[in-house]
């Protein structure tokens, strides 16, 4: 990478930049490049936001298993995850292999579960957000997220990225409790994850996340939120002007 760009000291790569990082790019404090070309043969993930529906869960799981695939079922509460396993066992056909994976398990046990899932010895991995990143299992192409209204927009996008890793059609179901009254931000997040489901949607999702959560604090460590301090807008304008001046004079290029 240094051979390609000697003047670059830090290179940050992300599918969905946090609001502060994105805002730094929009303010020209960091240069921004967007990769819009998906991997060859990659297909968009069909995304559905729906009220909790056991019939739909059964249909989605059976369809995936009929094509010899595997399923993620995300339930981000360890407290009652075993009850969810019992419910899925009653709901689905006998013989469906379900295992649980979460961060409070002994590392050796969790490793065994993940290896079994990778080797197709498990049909459904009932898990928490532990699978959010670093998991690449091409045979798992259906993900069902329970209580999706409690997840952040970038989290939902990362979870959706666990499926559709190869050339098979993939499905992501975001389920909310029936008759649940959702707050405005939760509705915006769910609408965004459904609307921006095409290939290369990460940047548009990040922009929506920036609008919902705020830009964070460029002067401090907060990654999101709106700054109430007097002078922040003025600081942003001055920062933009200063960066523009430095770029014109070549100062940034010399000392980057």
N, C-alpha and C positions, 0 to 999 in steps of 0.2 A: 504493500500500500504506500509506503514511503517513496518507493521508486516512481509511483504514479503522481504523487503530489507532495513534493518535499516541504512545501510551506505549511502543511497541515500538521498540527500538533495533536489534536483530538478528533477522532471520528466516532460519532454516535449513530448506531443503527437501531431502529425500532419500528415495529409494525404500527403502533399507535403511540405517538409521543405524548407525554404528560402535558397538561395545559401550559405550565411554565416554560418547558422546553420549546413547545410550538410557538409560544408568544415571543420567546427570544429570537426565533427564526423570522417571525413576521416583523419584528422590530429591527432586523438586520444585524443583531448582535451575534448571530451564527448564520453561516451560509446554509442553504437548504437545497437538497436535491431529492426529487421524488421518483421512485421506481414504479412505473405503472405497468410494466410488462410482466405478466404472470408466468410461472413455469410452463413449459410445453405440456399440452394436453390437460392442464388444470381446468376444472369446471367450476362455475359459481355454485355456492352452497344454498340450497333452497331453505329459506328461513321463515319460520312461522311463529307468531306470537299469539297465544291462545290461553283461555282459562283451563285450569286443570281438568283433564279429561282422561279417565282410565281407559275408555275404549280406544282413544287415539294413541295412548301409550302402548296398548297391546298391539294395535295395527302396525305402529312404527317399528316395534321390536320384532314382531313376526316377519314383517317384510324384509328387515335387515338380515335376520337369521336365515330366511329362505334363500338369500343370495350369498350365503356362507360368510356374512360379515359379522361385525361385533358392535356393541353399543356402549356409550358412556351415559350414565345417569348421574347427574350432579345434584347432590343435596348437601348444602354447605353447613350442616349442623350435626356435629358428631354426637350430640346428646341423644338424638332419636334416629340416627342413621340405621340402626339395627331394626327398628320398627318399620322403616321404609323397605328394608330388605324383605321382611316378612310379608308386607303388603304386596310387593312385586312378585314374590313367590306364589301367593294365592292368585294373583291376577294373570300371570303368564302360564303358558302350557308347561306341564310337568317335564322335567328333563333340562330345562333352561338353567345353565350354570351361572350363578350370580356370586360375585365376591366383592368385599368391601375394602376400600383403600382410603386412608386419611393420615394426617401428619402425626397423630398421637400413637400410632401403632409402633411396635418395636421395629427398628430399621430392617432387621433380617426378615421379619414377616412381611413387611411392606415390599421389600425387594422380591420376595417369592411371589407375591400377588402380581406385581408388575411383569415379572418374567413369564408367569403363567398366562397373563393376558397377551403378552407379545407373542407367545407360542400358540395362541388360539386355544388354550385350555379353559378359557373363561369366555362366556357369551356376553355378559353384562358386567361392566365395572361400575359399581355404585361407589361414588367417591365425592370428596370435597374439592375445593379449588386447587388441591395439590397438583392436578393435571394441567393447570393453566398454561404452563410453559415447559418446554424441553421434552415434550412427549410427541413422538412421531411414529404412529402405528397405522400404516396405510390400509389395513383391513378393517379399521374402525371408522365407519362412515355415517353413523347416526349418533347425535348427542341430544339428550333431553335435560334441560336445566329447570329444576324445581324452584319455586319462589323466585322467579327471575327478577321481580321488581326490587329485590334487595341487592342486586349486583350493579356495579358501576358499568358505564358504557364500554370502557376499554376492557374491563374484565370479561364482559359478554363477547366482545370481539375476539379476545384471546381464546376463550373457550370454543368459540365457533371454529377457530383455526386448528383445533385438534382433529377435526374431520376434513374430508376432502383433500387428503394429502397425496392422493394418487390420481388416477384417471376415471374413478367411478363417481356417479352422482352421489352427493352427500346431502344430509338433512340435519337441520338444527331446529329444535323445538324449545321455545322459551315459554314456560307455563307460569301463570299467576293464579292465586287462589280464587275460587268462584266468589262472586259478589264482593270482592275486595275493593275498597275505595282507595285508589292510587293517588298519590300526590302529583303535582304538575311535573316535577322533575322526573319522577319514575315513568310517567307516561311519555315524556319526551325521549327518554333513553330507550324505551321499548319501541317507539315509533322509528327512531333512528336506526336501531339494529335491524329492523325489518326492511326499512327503505333502502339502506346502504348495504346490500348483500351481494353486490357484484364484485368481480375481481378487482383488486386495487382500491377497495373502499376504505382502507385504513386511514388515509389522510382526511377524507371527508368525515369519518367518524371522530377523528381527533379534533377537527374544527367544531363539530357539534358538542363534543365534550368540553372544549374551551368555552363555548357560549354558556353551557349549563353550569359548569363548576367555577368559572372565572380563571384569570390568568395566573394566580398565585403571586408570589412576592419576588420580584427580580432583585430586591435589595437584601433578601433574607433566605430562609430555607423552606418556606411554605410552598408546596407544590401546586396548590390550587387555592381558590378563594378570592374574594374581592377586597382590595386594599382600601380602607377607610381613611388612611392618613392623608392629611392635606399636602398637596404637592406631588402626589404620585403621577398624575397626568402630565404635569409640567416636567417631571423627571423623564417620563417616556419621550416627550417631544425633544428634550435636550439630548437624550441618549441617541435618538434617531439622527439628529442633526450632527452630533459629534462623530458618530460612526460614518456618516456620509462624508464629512470633512476629512477624516482619516483615510478613507478609501480613495478619495480624490488625490490626496497628497502622497499616497503610497506608504503611509506609516504602518498600517496594519499588515501589509505584505512584507515589510522589512522585519517586523518584530513578531509575527505570528508564530 
